[in-house]
Amino acid sequence: MLERAVTALKADPKAALKQFNDEKNKQFRDRDLFVFCFSLPDGNFTAFQSPVMLGTDVRELKYQDEPIGQHAYDAVAKAPEGEFVSIEYNFPKPGTKTVATKQSLEARVGNEACGITYFK
């Protein structure tokens, strides 16, 4: 899914972001798996499963004092363009209080950083 997102972003960034934000687009959304993007250097979300997150700075996201968003930002901002980077963190599974390891896979294309997250 992330490879498709990177290809779409390279071809037409504006159209790609619109597709990523389209809740009916199954190419970039599958159950709880979805493409998210944030702009560099400001860190504001440009694509996310929930529209309420658009414009929010990824670096502000924390879980139990763990700066998950800052880690995500740092990993991809320092990586060469197009290189896939990964971080792991603990996060509760949807609908439960059970904490599990979640992995974020990200890549940068120009001034956009996009990724997907999933439970391991």
CNS distance restraints for C-alpha pairs under 8 A (distance, minus, plus):
assign (resid   1 and name CA) (resid   5 and name CA) 6.28 0.50 0.50
assign (resid   1 and name CA) (resid  27 and name CA) 7.26 0.50 0.50
assign (resid   1 and name CA) (resid  28 and name CA) 6.27 0.50 0.50
assign (resid   1 and name CA) (resid  35 and name CA) 7.71 0.50 0.50
assign (resid   2 and name CA) (resid   6 and name CA) 6.15 0.50 0.50
assign (resid   2 and name CA) (resid  35 and name CA) 6.97 0.50 0.50
assign (resid   2 and name CA) (resid 105 and name CA) 7.96 0.50 0.50
assign (resid   2 and name CA) (resid 106 and name CA) 7.70 0.50 0.50
assign (resid   2 and name CA) (resid 114 and name CA) 7.72 0.50 0.50
assign (resid   2 and name CA) (resid 115 and name CA) 6.29 0.50 0.50
assign (resid   2 and name CA) (resid 116 and name CA) 6.60 0.50 0.50
assign (resid   3 and name CA) (resid   7 and name CA) 6.24 0.50 0.50
assign (resid   4 and name CA) (resid   8 and name CA) 6.14 0.50 0.50
assign (resid   5 and name CA) (resid   9 and name CA) 6.02 0.50 0.50
assign (resid   5 and name CA) (resid  16 and name CA) 7.28 0.50 0.50
assign (resid   5 and name CA) (resid  20 and name CA) 7.96 0.50 0.50
assign (resid   5 and name CA) (resid  28 and name CA) 7.17 0.50 0.50
assign (resid   5 and name CA) (resid  35 and name CA) 7.31 0.50 0.50
assign (resid   5 and name CA) (resid 114 and name CA) 7.76 0.50 0.50
assign (resid   6 and name CA) (resid  10 and name CA) 6.16 0.50 0.50
assign (resid   6 and name CA) (resid  82 and name CA) 7.74 0.50 0.50
assign (resid   6 and name CA) (resid 107 and name CA) 7.50 0.50 0.50
assign (resid   6 and name CA) (resid 109 and name CA) 6.97 0.50 0.50
assign (resid   6 and name CA) (resid 114 and name CA) 7.61 0.50 0.50
assign (resid   7 and name CA) (resid  11 and name CA) 6.31 0.50 0.50
assign (resid   8 and name CA) (resid  12 and name CA) 6.18 0.50 0.50
assign (resid   8 and name CA) (resid  13 and name CA) 7.02 0.50 0.50
assign (resid   8 and name CA) (resid  15 and name CA) 7.98 0.50 0.50
assign (resid   8 and name CA) (resid  16 and name CA) 5.41 0.50 0.50
assign (resid   9 and name CA) (resid  13 and name CA) 4.40 0.50 0.50
assign (resid   9 and name CA) (resid  14 and name CA) 7.77 0.50 0.50
assign (resid   9 and name CA) (resid  15 and name CA) 7.87 0.50 0.50
assign (resid   9 and name CA) (resid  16 and name CA) 5.26 0.50 0.50
assign (resid   9 and name CA) (resid  17 and name CA) 7.43 0.50 0.50
assign (resid   9 and name CA) (resid 109 and name CA) 7.07 0.50 0.50
assign (resid  10 and name CA) (resid 109 and name CA) 6.79 0.50 0.50
assign (resid  12 and name CA) (resid  16 and name CA) 6.01 0.50 0.50
assign (resid  13 and name CA) (resid  17 and name CA) 6.19 0.50 0.50
assign (resid  14 and name CA) (resid  18 and name CA) 6.42 0.50 0.50
assign (resid  15 and name CA) (resid  19 and name CA) 6.28 0.50 0.50
assign (resid  16 and name CA) (resid  20 and name CA) 6.18 0.50 0.50
assign (resid  17 and name CA) (resid  21 and name CA) 6.24 0.50 0.50
assign (resid  17 and name CA) (resid  37 and name CA) 7.94 0.50 0.50
assign (resid  17 and name CA) (resid  46 and name CA) 6.96 0.50 0.50
assign (resid  17 and name CA) (resid  47 and name CA) 6.03 0.50 0.50
assign (resid  18 and name CA) (resid  22 and name CA) 6.30 0.50 0.50
assign (resid  18 and name CA) (resid  47 and name CA) 7.89 0.50 0.50
assign (resid  19 and name CA) (resid  25 and name CA) 6.46 0.50 0.50
assign (resid  19 and name CA) (resid  28 and name CA) 7.46 0.50 0.50
assign (resid  20 and name CA) (resid  25 and name CA) 7.30 0.50 0.50
assign (resid  20 and name CA) (resid  28 and name CA) 5.84 0.50 0.50
assign (resid  20 and name CA) (resid  29 and name CA) 7.74 0.50 0.50
assign (resid  20 and name CA) (resid  34 and name CA) 7.81 0.50 0.50
assign (resid  20 and name CA) (resid  35 and name CA) 6.08 0.50 0.50
assign (resid  20 and name CA) (resid  36 and name CA) 7.30 0.50 0.50
assign (resid  20 and name CA) (resid  47 and name CA) 6.03 0.50 0.50
assign (resid  20 and name CA) (resid  48 and name CA) 7.31 0.50 0.50
assign (resid  21 and name CA) (resid  47 and name CA) 5.43 0.50 0.50
assign (resid  21 and name CA) (resid  48 and name CA) 6.13 0.50 0.50
assign (resid  21 and name CA) (resid  49 and name CA) 6.56 0.50 0.50
assign (resid  21 and name CA) (resid  51 and name CA) 7.59 0.50 0.50
assign (resid  23 and name CA) (resid  29 and name CA) 7.23 0.50 0.50
assign (resid  23 and name CA) (resid  49 and name CA) 7.20 0.50 0.50
assign (resid  24 and name CA) (resid  29 and name CA) 7.85 0.50 0.50
assign (resid  25 and name CA) (resid  29 and name CA) 6.29 0.50 0.50
assign (resid  26 and name CA) (resid  30 and name CA) 5.99 0.50 0.50
assign (resid  28 and name CA) (resid  34 and name CA) 5.73 0.50 0.50
assign (resid  28 and name CA) (resid  35 and name CA) 5.89 0.50 0.50
assign (resid  29 and name CA) (resid  33 and name CA) 5.72 0.50 0.50
assign (resid  29 and name CA) (resid  34 and name CA) 4.39 0.50 0.50
assign (resid  29 and name CA) (resid  35 and name CA) 6.85 0.50 0.50
assign (resid  30 and name CA) (resid  34 and name CA) 6.37 0.50 0.50
assign (resid  32 and name CA) (resid 118 and name CA) 7.97 0.50 0.50
assign (resid  33 and name CA) (resid 116 and name CA) 6.74 0.50 0.50
assign (resid  33 and name CA) (resid 117 and name CA) 6.75 0.50 0.50
assign (resid  33 and name CA) (resid 118 and name CA) 6.61 0.50 0.50
assign (resid  34 and name CA) (resid  48 and name CA) 7.57 0.50 0.50
assign (resid  34 and name CA) (resid  49 and name CA) 6.41 0.50 0.50
assign (resid  34 and name CA) (resid 116 and name CA) 5.92 0.50 0.50
assign (resid  34 and name CA) (resid 117 and name CA) 7.58 0.50 0.50
assign (resid  35 and name CA) (resid  47 and name CA) 7.19 0.50 0.50
assign (resid  35 and name CA) (resid  48 and name CA) 6.68 0.50 0.50
assign (resid  35 and name CA) (resid  49 and name CA) 7.51 0.50 0.50
assign (resid  35 and name CA) (resid 114 and name CA) 6.71 0.50 0.50
assign (resid  35 and name CA) (resid 115 and name CA) 5.63 0.50 0.50
assign (resid  35 and name CA) (resid 116 and name CA) 5.09 0.50 0.50
assign (resid  36 and name CA) (resid  45 and name CA) 7.43 0.50 0.50
assign (resid  36 and name CA) (resid  46 and name CA) 7.57 0.50 0.50
assign (resid  36 and name CA) (resid  47 and name CA) 4.89 0.50 0.50
assign (resid  36 and name CA) (resid  48 and name CA) 4.57 0.50 0.50
assign (resid  36 and name CA) (resid  49 and name CA) 7.10 0.50 0.50
assign (resid  36 and name CA) (resid 114 and name CA) 5.48 0.50 0.50
assign (resid  36 and name CA) (resid 115 and name CA) 5.44 0.50 0.50
assign (resid  36 and name CA) (resid 116 and name CA) 6.28 0.50 0.50
assign (resid  37 and name CA) (resid  45 and name CA) 5.68 0.50 0.50
assign (resid  37 and name CA) (resid  46 and name CA) 5.43 0.50 0.50
assign (resid  37 and name CA) (resid  47 and name CA) 4.80 0.50 0.50
assign (resid  37 and name CA) (resid  48 and name CA) 6.69 0.50 0.50
assign (resid  37 and name CA) (resid 112 and name CA) 6.50 0.50 0.50
assign (resid  37 and name CA) (resid 113 and name CA) 5.37 0.50 0.50
assign (resid  37 and name CA) (resid 114 and name CA) 4.01 0.50 0.50
assign (resid  37 and name CA) (resid 115 and name CA) 6.36 0.50 0.50
assign (resid  38 and name CA) (resid  43 and name CA) 5.41 0.50 0.50
assign (resid  38 and name CA) (resid  44 and name CA) 5.11 0.50 0.50
assign (resid  38 and name CA) (resid  45 and name CA) 4.00 0.50 0.50
assign (resid  38 and name CA) (resid  46 and name CA) 5.12 0.50 0.50
assign (resid  38 and name CA) (resid  47 and name CA) 6.81 0.50 0.50
assign (resid  38 and name CA) (resid  57 and name CA) 7.92 0.50 0.50
assign (resid  38 and name CA) (resid  58 and name CA) 7.07 0.50 0.50
assign (resid  38 and name CA) (resid 112 and name CA) 5.80 0.50 0.50
assign (resid  38 and name CA) (resid 113 and name CA) 5.36 0.50 0.50
assign (resid  38 and name CA) (resid 114 and name CA) 6.48 0.50 0.50
assign (resid  39 and name CA) (resid  43 and name CA) 5.11 0.50 0.50
assign (resid  39 and name CA) (resid  44 and name CA) 5.57 0.50 0.50
assign (resid  39 and name CA) (resid  45 and name CA) 6.51 0.50 0.50
assign (resid  39 and name CA) (resid  46 and name CA) 6.61 0.50 0.50
assign (resid  39 and name CA) (resid 111 and name CA) 5.65 0.50 0.50
assign (resid  39 and name CA) (resid 112 and name CA) 4.55 0.50 0.50
assign (resid  39 and name CA) (resid 113 and name CA) 6.12 0.50 0.50
assign (resid  40 and name CA) (resid  44 and name CA) 7.76 0.50 0.50
assign (resid  40 and name CA) (resid  77 and name CA) 7.36 0.50 0.50
assign (resid  40 and name CA) (resid 111 and name CA) 4.93 0.50 0.50
assign (resid  40 and name CA) (resid 112 and name CA) 5.88 0.50 0.50
assign (resid  40 and name CA) (resid 113 and name CA) 6.98 0.50 0.50
assign (resid  41 and name CA) (resid  77 and name CA) 7.99 0.50 0.50
assign (resid  41 and name CA) (resid 111 and name CA) 7.25 0.50 0.50
assign (resid  42 and name CA) (resid  57 and name CA) 7.26 0.50 0.50
assign (resid  43 and name CA) (resid  56 and name CA) 7.87 0.50 0.50
assign (resid  43 and name CA) (resid  57 and name CA) 4.97 0.50 0.50
assign (resid  43 and name CA) (resid  58 and name CA) 5.52 0.50 0.50
assign (resid  43 and name CA) (resid  59 and name CA) 6.64 0.50 0.50
assign (resid  43 and name CA) (resid  73 and name CA) 7.11 0.50 0.50
assign (resid  44 and name CA) (resid  54 and name CA) 7.12 0.50 0.50
assign (resid  44 and name CA) (resid  55 and name CA) 4.84 0.50 0.50
assign (resid  44 and name CA) (resid  56 and name CA) 5.09 0.50 0.50
assign (resid  44 and name CA) (resid  57 and name CA) 4.17 0.50 0.50
assign (resid  44 and name CA) (resid  58 and name CA) 6.04 0.50 0.50
assign (resid  45 and name CA) (resid  53 and name CA) 6.62 0.50 0.50
assign (resid  45 and name CA) (resid  54 and name CA) 4.88 0.50 0.50
assign (resid  45 and name CA) (resid  55 and name CA) 5.02 0.50 0.50
assign (resid  45 and name CA) (resid  56 and name CA) 5.58 0.50 0.50
assign (resid  45 and name CA) (resid  57 and name CA) 6.25 0.50 0.50
assign (resid  45 and name CA) (resid  58 and name CA) 6.46 0.50 0.50
assign (resid  46 and name CA) (resid  54 and name CA) 5.57 0.50 0.50
assign (resid  46 and name CA) (resid  55 and name CA) 6.46 0.50 0.50
assign (resid  47 and name CA) (resid  51 and name CA) 7.85 0.50 0.50
assign (resid  47 and name CA) (resid  54 and name CA) 6.39 0.50 0.50
assign (resid  48 and name CA) (resid  53 and name CA) 6.50 0.50 0.50
assign (resid  48 and name CA) (resid  54 and name CA) 6.57 0.50 0.50
assign (resid  50 and name CA) (resid  54 and name CA) 7.65 0.50 0.50
assign (resid  56 and name CA) (resid  60 and name CA) 7.79 0.50 0.50
assign (resid  57 and name CA) (resid  61 and name CA) 7.72 0.50 0.50
assign (resid  58 and name CA) (resid  69 and name CA) 4.86 0.50 0.50
assign (resid  58 and name CA) (resid  70 and name CA) 6.88 0.50 0.50
assign (resid  58 and name CA) (resid  72 and name CA) 7.85 0.50 0.50
assign (resid  58 and name CA) (resid  73 and name CA) 7.00 0.50 0.50
assign (resid  59 and name CA) (resid  67 and name CA) 7.28 0.50 0.50
assign (resid  59 and name CA) (resid  68 and name CA) 7.52 0.50 0.50
assign (resid  59 and name CA) (resid  69 and name CA) 4.26 0.50 0.50
assign (resid  59 and name CA) (resid  70 and name CA) 4.21 0.50 0.50
assign (resid  59 and name CA) (resid  71 and name CA) 7.76 0.50 0.50
assign (resid  59 and name CA) (resid  72 and name CA) 7.79 0.50 0.50
assign (resid  59 and name CA) (resid  73 and name CA) 6.50 0.50 0.50
assign (resid  60 and name CA) (resid  67 and name CA) 7.42 0.50 0.50
assign (resid  60 and name CA) (resid  69 and name CA) 6.07 0.50 0.50
assign (resid  60 and name CA) (resid  70 and name CA) 7.08 0.50 0.50
assign (resid  61 and name CA) (resid  67 and name CA) 6.31 0.50 0.50
assign (resid  61 and name CA) (resid  68 and name CA) 5.93 0.50 0.50
assign (resid  61 and name CA) (resid  69 and name CA) 4.66 0.50 0.50
assign (resid  61 and name CA) (resid  70 and name CA) 7.36 0.50 0.50
assign (resid  62 and name CA) (resid  66 and name CA) 5.30 0.50 0.50
assign (resid  62 and name CA) (resid  67 and name CA) 4.56 0.50 0.50
assign (resid  62 and name CA) (resid  68 and name CA) 5.26 0.50 0.50
assign (resid  62 and name CA) (resid  69 and name CA) 6.43 0.50 0.50
assign (resid  63 and name CA) (resid  67 and name CA) 6.82 0.50 0.50
assign (resid  63 and name CA) (resid  68 and name CA) 6.83 0.50 0.50
assign (resid  63 and name CA) (resid  91 and name CA) 7.10 0.50 0.50
assign (resid  67 and name CA) (resid  71 and name CA) 6.35 0.50 0.50
assign (resid  68 and name CA) (resid  72 and name CA) 6.25 0.50 0.50
assign (resid  68 and name CA) (resid  89 and name CA) 7.03 0.50 0.50
assign (resid  69 and name CA) (resid  73 and name CA) 6.09 0.50 0.50
assign (resid  70 and name CA) (resid  74 and name CA) 6.03 0.50 0.50
assign (resid  71 and name CA) (resid  75 and name CA) 6.07 0.50 0.50
assign (resid  71 and name CA) (resid  87 and name CA) 7.41 0.50 0.50
assign (resid  72 and name CA) (resid  76 and name CA) 6.51 0.50 0.50
assign (resid  72 and name CA) (resid  87 and name CA) 6.81 0.50 0.50
assign (resid  72 and name CA) (resid 104 and name CA) 7.60 0.50 0.50
assign (resid  72 and name CA) (resid 106 and name CA) 7.98 0.50 0.50
assign (resid  73 and name CA) (resid  77 and name CA) 5.86 0.50 0.50
assign (resid  74 and name CA) (resid  78 and name CA) 6.12 0.50 0.50
assign (resid  75 and name CA) (resid  79 and name CA) 6.50 0.50 0.50
assign (resid  75 and name CA) (resid  85 and name CA) 6.58 0.50 0.50
assign (resid  75 and name CA) (resid  86 and name CA) 7.40 0.50 0.50
assign (resid  75 and name CA) (resid  87 and name CA) 7.46 0.50 0.50
assign (resid  76 and name CA) (resid  85 and name CA) 6.37 0.50 0.50
assign (resid  76 and name CA) (resid 106 and name CA) 6.41 0.50 0.50
assign (resid  76 and name CA) (resid 107 and name CA) 6.15 0.50 0.50
assign (resid  76 and name CA) (resid 108 and name CA) 6.25 0.50 0.50
assign (resid  76 and name CA) (resid 113 and name CA) 6.72 0.50 0.50
assign (resid  77 and name CA) (resid 108 and name CA) 7.33 0.50 0.50
assign (resid  77 and name CA) (resid 113 and name CA) 7.68 0.50 0.50
assign (resid  79 and name CA) (resid  83 and name CA) 6.45 0.50 0.50
assign (resid  79 and name CA) (resid  85 and name CA) 7.27 0.50 0.50
assign (resid  79 and name CA) (resid 107 and name CA) 7.96 0.50 0.50
assign (resid  79 and name CA) (resid 108 and name CA) 7.55 0.50 0.50
assign (resid  80 and name CA) (resid 108 and name CA) 7.50 0.50 0.50
assign (resid  81 and name CA) (resid 107 and name CA) 7.06 0.50 0.50
assign (resid  81 and name CA) (resid 108 and name CA) 5.07 0.50 0.50
assign (resid  81 and name CA) (resid 109 and name CA) 5.65 0.50 0.50
assign (resid  81 and name CA) (resid 110 and name CA) 6.90 0.50 0.50
assign (resid  82 and name CA) (resid 107 and name CA) 5.53 0.50 0.50
assign (resid  82 and name CA) (resid 108 and name CA) 5.45 0.50 0.50
assign (resid  82 and name CA) (resid 109 and name CA) 5.90 0.50 0.50
assign (resid  83 and name CA) (resid 107 and name CA) 5.68 0.50 0.50
assign (resid  83 and name CA) (resid 108 and name CA) 7.09 0.50 0.50
assign (resid  84 and name CA) (resid 105 and name CA) 6.62 0.50 0.50
assign (resid  84 and name CA) (resid 106 and name CA) 5.52 0.50 0.50
assign (resid  84 and name CA) (resid 107 and name CA) 4.76 0.50 0.50
assign (resid  84 and name CA) (resid 108 and name CA) 7.91 0.50 0.50
assign (resid  85 and name CA) (resid 105 and name CA) 5.74 0.50 0.50
assign (resid  85 and name CA) (resid 106 and name CA) 5.32 0.50 0.50
assign (resid  85 and name CA) (resid 107 and name CA) 6.33 0.50 0.50
assign (resid  86 and name CA) (resid 103 and name CA) 6.85 0.50 0.50
assign (resid  86 and name CA) (resid 104 and name CA) 5.48 0.50 0.50
assign (resid  86 and name CA) (resid 105 and name CA) 4.53 0.50 0.50
assign (resid  86 and name CA) (resid 106 and name CA) 6.27 0.50 0.50
assign (resid  87 and name CA) (resid 103 and name CA) 5.79 0.50 0.50
assign (resid  87 and name CA) (resid 104 and name CA) 5.34 0.50 0.50
assign (resid  87 and name CA) (resid 105 and name CA) 6.84 0.50 0.50
assign (resid  88 and name CA) (resid 101 and name CA) 6.65 0.50 0.50
assign (resid  88 and name CA) (resid 102 and name CA) 5.64 0.50 0.50
assign (resid  88 and name CA) (resid 103 and name CA) 4.45 0.50 0.50
assign (resid  88 and name CA) (resid 104 and name CA) 6.30 0.50 0.50
assign (resid  89 and name CA) (resid 101 and name CA) 5.67 0.50 0.50
assign (resid  89 and name CA) (resid 102 and name CA) 5.43 0.50 0.50
assign (resid  89 and name CA) (resid 103 and name CA) 6.55 0.50 0.50
assign (resid  90 and name CA) (resid  99 and name CA) 6.13 0.50 0.50
assign (resid  90 and name CA) (resid 100 and name CA) 5.43 0.50 0.50
assign (resid  90 and name CA) (resid 101 and name CA) 4.60 0.50 0.50
assign (resid  90 and name CA) (resid 102 and name CA) 5.84 0.50 0.50
assign (resid  91 and name CA) (resid  99 and name CA) 5.13 0.50 0.50
assign (resid  91 and name CA) (resid 100 and name CA) 5.64 0.50 0.50
assign (resid  91 and name CA) (resid 101 and name CA) 6.43 0.50 0.50
assign (resid  91 and name CA) (resid 102 and name CA) 6.38 0.50 0.50
assign (resid  92 and name CA) (resid  96 and name CA) 6.51 0.50 0.50
assign (resid  92 and name CA) (resid  97 and name CA) 5.48 0.50 0.50
assign (resid  92 and name CA) (resid  98 and name CA) 5.20 0.50 0.50
assign (resid  92 and name CA) (resid  99 and name CA) 3.98 0.50 0.50
assign (resid  92 and name CA) (resid 100 and name CA) 5.98 0.50 0.50
assign (resid  93 and name CA) (resid  97 and name CA) 6.77 0.50 0.50
assign (resid  93 and name CA) (resid  98 and name CA) 5.91 0.50 0.50
assign (resid  93 and name CA) (resid  99 and name CA) 6.12 0.50 0.50
assign (resid  93 and name CA) (resid 100 and name CA) 6.55 0.50 0.50
assign (resid  93 and name CA) (resid 119 and name CA) 7.84 0.50 0.50
assign (resid 100 and name CA) (resid 119 and name CA) 6.89 0.50 0.50
assign (resid 100 and name CA) (resid 120 and name CA) 7.66 0.50 0.50
assign (resid 101 and name CA) (resid 119 and name CA) 5.90 0.50 0.50
assign (resid 101 and name CA) (resid 120 and name CA) 5.84 0.50 0.50
assign (resid 102 and name CA) (resid 117 and name CA) 6.73 0.50 0.50
assign (resid 102 and name CA) (resid 118 and name CA) 5.50 0.50 0.50
assign (resid 102 and name CA) (resid 119 and name CA) 4.21 0.50 0.50
assign (resid 102 and name CA) (resid 120 and name CA) 5.72 0.50 0.50
assign (resid 103 and name CA) (resid 117 and name CA) 5.48 0.50 0.50
assign (resid 103 and name CA) (resid 118 and name CA) 5.49 0.50 0.50
assign (resid 103 and name CA) (resid 119 and name CA) 6.18 0.50 0.50
assign (resid 103 and name CA) (resid 120 and name CA) 6.65 0.50 0.50
assign (resid 104 and name CA) (resid 115 and name CA) 6.71 0.50 0.50
assign (resid 104 and name CA) (resid 116 and name CA) 5.74 0.50 0.50
assign (resid 104 and name CA) (resid 117 and name CA) 4.24 0.50 0.50
assign (resid 104 and name CA) (resid 118 and name CA) 6.66 0.50 0.50
assign (resid 105 and name CA) (resid 115 and name CA) 5.35 0.50 0.50
assign (resid 105 and name CA) (resid 116 and name CA) 5.55 0.50 0.50
assign (resid 105 and name CA) (resid 117 and name CA) 6.33 0.50 0.50
assign (resid 106 and name CA) (resid 113 and name CA) 6.83 0.50 0.50
assign (resid 106 and name CA) (resid 114 and name CA) 5.49 0.50 0.50
assign (resid 106 and name CA) (resid 115 and name CA) 3.96 0.50 0.50
assign (resid 106 and name CA) (resid 116 and name CA) 6.62 0.50 0.50
assign (resid 107 and name CA) (resid 113 and name CA) 5.69 0.50 0.50
assign (resid 107 and name CA) (resid 114 and name CA) 5.60 0.50 0.50
assign (resid 107 and name CA) (resid 115 and name CA) 6.30 0.50 0.50
assign (resid 108 and name CA) (resid 112 and name CA) 5.72 0.50 0.50
assign (resid 108 and name CA) (resid 113 and name CA) 4.22 0.50 0.50
assign (resid 108 and name CA) (resid 114 and name CA) 6.31 0.50 0.50
assign (resid 109 and name CA) (resid 113 and name CA) 6.25 0.50 0.50
assign (resid 109 and name CA) (resid 114 and name CA) 7.90 0.50 0.50
